[in-house]
Amino acid sequence: MARIRKKNCGTTTKTTVHNTKTIMKYLEMKYSPEQIANAVRSVKVYTSTIYTWIYKKIVPIDIKRLRGHGKRQLKSSN
């Protein structure tokens, strides 16, 4: 019983086939990861998670094909 419980403990991952395919679909339609995280109701992940998946190649898309080309925008201090 202890081995079974130990195997099932820990956090679960949100990288499901559904999440990956949905994110890929919206990235192909030129959505930014921010737009996907905030507007698409079927994907319940944060923006940083989507960027992490892109950088680790879990979501197979080139960074240069992103809307902002992978560059971070600096906020102006007015």
Backbone bond lengths (Angstrom), bond angles and torsions (degrees), N, CA, C in turn:
res aa  C-N    CA-C-N  psi(-1)  N-CA   C-N-CA  omega(-1)  CA-C   N-CA-C  phi
1 M - - - 1.454 - - 1.522 110.86 -
2 A 1.319 117.43 -36.20 1.456 120.44 -178.60 1.524 110.90 -64.90
3 R 1.321 117.28 -39.01 1.472 119.96 178.93 1.527 111.40 -65.73
4 I 1.302 117.12 -39.33 1.472 120.90 178.84 1.524 110.54 -64.96
5 R 1.318 116.80 -44.39 1.463 120.57 178.96 1.523 111.51 -65.10
6 K 1.333 116.61 -39.82 1.458 120.64 179.53 1.526 110.66 -65.29
7 K 1.317 117.16 -36.44 1.456 121.63 179.66 1.532 111.40 -66.72
8 N 1.321 116.86 -33.44 1.464 121.22 -176.72 1.521 113.93 -91.04
9 C 1.317 119.67 -2.25 1.452 120.41 -178.35 1.526 110.53 -84.02
10 G 1.315 116.35 166.87 1.451 120.40 178.75 1.521 111.66 103.04
11 T 1.304 115.59 -177.29 1.458 120.18 -178.66 1.523 110.41 -89.14
12 T 1.309 115.08 154.76 1.452 120.19 176.54 1.520 109.03 -98.91
13 T 1.296 116.50 154.02 1.456 120.87 -179.04 1.531 110.05 -93.43
14 K 1.313 115.95 150.84 1.458 120.48 178.13 1.515 111.79 -100.67
15 T 1.333 116.67 7.81 1.457 119.40 177.31 1.517 109.09 -82.12
16 T 1.311 115.45 84.55 1.452 120.86 175.86 1.519 108.42 -101.24
17 V 1.310 115.47 166.32 1.465 120.31 178.36 1.525 109.36 -62.59
18 H 1.329 116.66 -39.77 1.466 120.71 -179.70 1.529 111.06 -63.04
19 N 1.327 117.72 -47.67 1.471 120.79 179.34 1.521 111.39 -61.69
20 T 1.322 117.30 -44.60 1.456 120.73 -178.03 1.523 111.60 -64.19
21 K 1.328 117.17 -44.73 1.467 120.13 -179.94 1.525 111.71 -67.09
22 T 1.324 117.02 -39.09 1.461 120.38 179.43 1.523 110.92 -66.05
23 I 1.322 116.99 -43.24 1.462 120.39 178.70 1.524 110.26 -63.93
24 M 1.328 117.43 -42.35 1.464 120.61 177.89 1.522 111.50 -61.31
25 K 1.329 116.79 -41.30 1.467 120.71 -179.42 1.522 110.77 -60.68
26 Y 1.320 116.70 -45.42 1.460 120.16 -178.21 1.534 111.98 -74.13
27 L 1.323 118.25 -31.33 1.463 119.93 175.40 1.521 110.97 -68.28
28 E 1.343 117.11 -34.41 1.462 120.54 175.90 1.525 111.20 -66.78
29 M 1.338 117.01 -28.58 1.464 121.49 178.25 1.526 111.87 -86.31
30 K 1.348 116.62 13.62 1.469 124.57 176.61 1.528 113.58 68.55
31 Y 1.323 117.83 29.33 1.455 120.97 170.85 1.521 107.49 -79.69
32 S 1.323 116.86 149.13 1.458 119.86 174.45 1.536 108.30 -87.84
33 P 1.330 118.05 159.14 1.471 119.54 176.72 1.533 112.60 -58.08
34 E 1.333 117.91 -31.34 1.463 121.01 176.66 1.524 110.82 -64.66
35 Q 1.328 116.38 -42.73 1.457 120.33 179.26 1.518 111.20 -66.47
36 I 1.310 117.05 -38.93 1.463 120.29 179.44 1.525 110.66 -65.37
37 A 1.320 116.96 -45.60 1.468 120.87 -176.98 1.527 111.88 -66.45
38 N 1.336 117.14 -33.94 1.461 119.63 -175.15 1.523 114.26 -94.86
39 A 1.324 119.23 -24.02 1.462 120.44 -172.69 1.521 113.94 -108.18
40 V 1.301 118.64 -32.82 1.461 121.17 -175.52 1.517 108.59 -84.57
41 R 1.322 115.83 115.30 1.472 120.73 -174.55 1.529 112.93 -74.70
42 S 1.340 117.88 -26.40 1.461 119.04 -176.76 1.530 112.67 -77.71
43 V 1.334 117.21 -14.56 1.463 121.64 177.61 1.522 107.92 -105.63
44 K 1.313 116.48 114.59 1.465 120.74 -177.28 1.519 110.44 -110.17
45 V 1.332 116.01 64.43 1.454 122.02 176.81 1.522 108.76 -133.12
46 Y 1.319 115.50 161.58 1.459 120.84 179.79 1.527 110.50 -85.97
47 T 1.323 115.14 165.50 1.452 122.12 178.83 1.522 111.18 -59.83
48 S 1.320 116.97 -43.93 1.462 120.47 -178.81 1.525 111.31 -63.27
49 T 1.324 117.52 -32.41 1.459 120.72 177.51 1.517 110.43 -66.12
50 I 1.335 117.05 -42.28 1.467 120.47 179.38 1.526 110.19 -63.76
51 Y 1.340 117.11 -43.63 1.466 119.91 177.45 1.532 111.05 -62.58
52 T 1.315 117.80 -40.41 1.463 121.25 178.67 1.520 110.37 -61.94
53 W 1.342 117.68 -42.81 1.456 121.15 178.66 1.523 111.13 -64.58
54 I 1.334 117.32 -35.56 1.469 120.12 178.24 1.522 110.07 -67.99
55 Y 1.328 117.47 -44.69 1.462 121.19 -178.94 1.529 112.07 -67.31
56 K 1.328 117.77 -33.73 1.467 121.36 179.08 1.522 112.69 -87.46
57 K 1.332 117.39 2.95 1.467 124.74 178.48 1.528 113.02 64.83
58 I 1.325 117.50 26.25 1.459 120.46 172.13 1.522 108.97 -73.84
59 V 1.332 115.92 -39.67 1.459 122.18 171.11 1.527 105.92 -99.35
60 P 1.340 117.55 111.11 1.472 119.48 -171.40 1.524 113.29 -79.12
61 I 1.312 117.27 83.67 1.459 122.03 175.94 1.525 108.16 -141.65
62 D 1.318 116.26 145.75 1.454 121.28 179.44 1.525 109.15 -78.00
63 I 1.314 117.32 139.40 1.465 121.75 -177.91 1.525 110.78 -62.79
64 K 1.312 117.32 -31.16 1.463 120.99 -179.66 1.525 112.49 -68.14
65 R 1.336 117.86 -16.97 1.459 121.08 178.66 1.519 112.34 -87.54
66 L 1.321 117.26 -5.84 1.457 120.08 177.40 1.515 110.11 -69.71
67 R 1.306 115.20 162.01 1.452 120.59 -176.60 1.523 112.09 -61.58
68 G 1.320 117.59 -42.87 1.459 121.59 179.23 1.514 112.86 -97.67
69 H 1.339 117.02 9.75 1.462 123.80 179.74 1.525 112.19 58.44
70 G 1.323 118.22 28.35 1.449 121.86 176.84 1.510 114.62 79.90
71 K 1.335 117.35 3.82 1.465 120.47 -179.90 1.517 109.64 -87.06
72 R 1.290 115.85 142.37 1.463 120.52 177.29 1.517 108.96 -90.57
73 Q 1.303 116.74 139.63 1.446 121.99 -178.97 1.524 109.42 -91.16
74 L 1.319 116.55 133.81 1.455 121.32 177.12 1.521 109.46 -89.75
75 K 1.313 115.90 136.61 1.459 120.07 178.51 1.521 109.36 -81.06
76 S 1.300 115.17 136.14 1.463 118.70 179.13 1.513 110.07 -79.25
77 S 1.293 117.13 143.45 1.471 121.51 -178.99 1.508 108.64 -104.96
78 N 1.315 116.11 81.65 1.480 121.49 178.85 1.497 110.70 -95.71
